[in-house]
Amino acid sequence: MANNRRTMTDEIIECILPYIQDPRDRASISSVCRRWYELDMWTRRHVTIAMCYATTPQRLHNRFPNLESLKLKGKPRAAMFNLIPEDWGGYVSPWVQMLALFPRLNSIHFRRMIVTDLDLDTIATVKGPALLSFKLDKCSGFSTHGLLSITRTCRNLKTLLLEDSTITETNGEWFHQLALNNAVLETLNFYMTFLEQIKVEDLELLATKCPLKSVKIGDTDLVHLGNFLRTALTLQEFCGGSFSENESYTNIEVPPQLTSVGFMYFQKNHLPMLFPIAQSLRRLDLIYASLCCDGHCDLIRRLHNLEVLETTNVIGDEGLEIVATSCKSLKRLRIERGADDADIQGVGEGSGTITHRGLIAIAEGCRELEYIAVYVTDITNEAFTRMGANLKNLNDFRIVLLDKEATIPDLPLDNGVRALLEGCQDIRRFALYLRQGGLTDAGLGYIGQFGQNIRWLLLGFVGETDAGLLELSKGCRSLRKLEIRACCFTERALAIAATQFVSLRYMWVQGYRASHMGIVDLLQMVRPYWNIELIPGGQYDANGDIGAQSIPSHIIAYYSLAGQRKDHPETVYPLALPEP
């Protein structure tokens, strides 16, 4: 009877598992018993590896031999801001050489990795027409010659993404071959790659042959894209394309089925182009637009169904108040740092800067918000408190306090941070980049106490003493990734905290209070499977040049089953690992 019951349970799990995709749920299932561990092994279809040095391709194959989709991240997130040496690592070659181990793999996503043309040739040879999705996201090291191998051979690609990658351009033949060979492409993205030899005729050919749904291109003048926009009958998302002052765009019609738009150098006199689709827009990217605050307001007050807004702080508090009254379904709000007030024409009072006034308006009006990332000029505890009271769906919160104002009257933000975390208990990702005095040791303690679900934490210019970090490390039981910049903590406190965060898998620190016993103190966090790398300050500048003296020291530590890596440059010093 017991065996029959066990067999029935296994059959039920086999039926259910294909519908369970969350890796945390999968991990919980696989830990129940040996049989469920094996079921997870044979049925797992997608894996994300947050650090390419955390394991090896062979280990991955032994654990999940039937993978269909792989996302692999290389360099630390700080690399996006030129905060670590360009040659730090993150080479994709060891993984590409083992692709044959995964015969079912049809979706590959490399992020912040160094990819060579030889790697691309190997991928094209091993995968060929079986490859359905290929993403090179913020990657470098390759050229259009390598892309040519992909577009000639991988003829069934439905997704090709190259966004924000550094690509050496020799010619546009790779794109011509994509247009000639592919008839199933749905997503095409070479946004912010600065490729200049792509022909509009090839883009038009793709629109004729393929069921394109999402296209993100470079800054080709929209005057040349009229044919493409008329031909792309299935297009739902378009980003890129630029406007110039001396051109007339009366012949350009925006496809009526578009729900996501992001034009470059878009100006106020071009707004009427978007008015016919305003009610259907769900996502709007204005980060590279040339709109003043008034232009933002004129457009946004018509976007009643908007769910995602990305722009710069040119929008100002006045613009955010319009967002709050017009966009009740807003779920994601990202505001990057834009031009200074003096550079903005046509701004009114409250324009060009974001303060607590704008955030309070958002907290009151956009109660479905799940994500907010914003640069502010001034902030108060009340703004945090209002967000904590109203934004119950918030799971990702990031704020940077700019140094435009000499003083911020309502610092520290201890009570506001406490109220925010008490009210928004689903926050998984939390970033506070403030200034000296912005958050005391007590505030760090509140993050530890009330941030029990935080999995990624970024702290900049916070805390007063080591006691604050140690108090923080007593909580945050779910924390897996910790990033600290320009804080006052010593090596000893960092080492102790790293051992007290029970779920920690990765830590990056730039700028700390060094001491003559620093290396000895750091040895307190040495343990099996925990790689520790030091990058002494003054070895390189933001572009990787040797000799600069203004770069603070780094500590990078991460959990790894692969042992210490062998491909680190001379600027990186790994600490010896103990025997497991």
Disulfide bonds with the S-S distance in Angstrom:
none
